[in-house]
Amino acid sequence: MKRFIGLLAALAVLGGISGCSEQSALSPAGEDADRIALLSWIMFSGATLILLIVAGALVIAIRGPASMRRFLAGETMIRLGGVVVPVLTLSLLLGYGLYLMRERITALEPAVLRISVTGEQWWWRVGYLRDGAAPVSEANEIRIPVGREIDFVLRASDVIHSFWVPSLGGKLDMIPGRTNTLRLKAARPGIYRGQCAEYCGGPHALMALEIIAMPQAEFDAWLAAAERRNDPADAKAARGQKLFLSTGCGSCHAIRGTPATGVVGPDLSRIGERRLLAAATLSNTAENLAGLIRDPQAAKAGMLMPPFAIFSGEDMDALTAYLGSLR
């Protein structure tokens, strides 16, 4: 019995730790996430209660009076415990779950802001959709306004992926040849980590992303700044831009306002302002950026980007200075 109580305590501690994580369904920051968290706690509580009942029945079956043991082994108890209680419990959970999520089951009007997210091996292609204008392309980091419903238009370009930001809502699969839409809303400003939740081969576990929720005015200013040219600020950055364009980087990556228009890899137009690199797996520092360019496999095994060991130390400094200036 002491071991059993210790196990329950350990599970409670682990549950508390998971709730403090930046990527946790138990730390909701949106309406859908609130509902999912409530259902989760109901199921955890119910599972704990059932575990205690089963453990109590086990103790009685081993050490209880003979009359109680006969009752537990009887046909009535088997029907109640094996059929009636499970059917009733699961029916109540299903009914309450459908009631709780009823707003997402019924048809909804399209949200004003739509963001396309395409799962690639192993990164996220992001586009802010605008009526009558070309999408604003980004990658691996999404910025949204607080308090507004956002429609995420989800696609996959190669294999099945799954878009999941636990603190904001449930997950939805991204299937090649099909478009799914997931609506999320952040209730408060913050940085919310997401993850591909469907195994997609190779470094699947390192295919993450961040959603940054900010006040509406800040978001509007950030989105409008996408039209601004990112000209090199000094001679060092200018040399880095020349190296980027002359060594073929622009055949895979795009930087708005330059001849670099590649679509094979992530858009780098504002890579300097991102917190993380390589699909949210590395801190965005000049050292990590240089390592990612020089030897991508050492930074993230399985990446499709080839190594660029051709740059001298001085060249790499100029290249990272240029990329770091793109905001």
ABEGO torsion letter per residue (X at the ends): XAAAAAAAAAAAAAAAAAAABABBAABBABAAAAAAAAAAAAAAAAAAAAAAAAAAAAAAAAABBAAAAAAAABAAAAAAAAAAAAAAAAAAAAAAAAAAAAAAABBBBBBABBBBBBBBOBBBBBBBBBBGBBBBBBBGBBBBBBGBBBBBBBBBAABBBBBBBAAAEBBBBBBBGBBBBBBBBBABBEBBBBBBABBAEEAAAABBBBBBBBBAAAAAAAAAAAABBBBBABAAAAAAAAAAAAAGAAAABBBBGBABABAABBBAAAAAABABBGGGABBBBAAAAAAAAABAAAABBGBABBBBAABBAAAAAAAAAAAAABX
